[in-house]
């Protein structure tokens, strides 16, 4: 398995533009998580899905952020419109459902810079 | 919800010495405690974990201890090497809740 795959690796965009981050979880992993990492706030959980259904989106900062999981092998995190304070590394992670409380596997992350 | 605190935020250790990172958690129902290592510019990777039915777990030079009564757990790295330099995160979750709550991280620097 190639692991959790995220794209793009780097994204530079102008303030006000729409940004879409993509994630492909490990096949067979029923849980998918989106995290944001900044120096100030560390790793923050934005939203997570179970079997493509959003379970907890309480970490989504505001309405400018939205996430979807149309099928078991693909998820997107969209920011519209983007702002400089959204600059961060966004990680996607997945975990299997067979055992409760199992470690996550993280993707390589997307470094977003909003100028 | 769960709150995980991690100390120290930075730690410098002479090569060959031991390093200890400590975390506390708030939810007494938490029963799974993983540790992640994140090298510069890379993804967090699981290095060791412990469940609440054990008090200590060891894997070569790294070990974790858990004190459920006090609600704290620690990562111990012995005979530190330059490649141990990284940011380490602790986390906690409870049975049936797949959501991990992470600590704020410890930047460990090994001084050659």
Interface residues (C-beta under 8 A of the other chain):
Chain A: X31 X33 X42 X43 X45 X48 X50 X56 X91 X95 X100 X101 X102 X103 X104 X105 X106 X107 X108 X109
Chain B: X31 X32 X34 X42 X43 X44 X45 X46 X49 X51 X89 X93 X94 X95 X96 X97 X98 X99 X100 X101 X102 X103 X104 X105
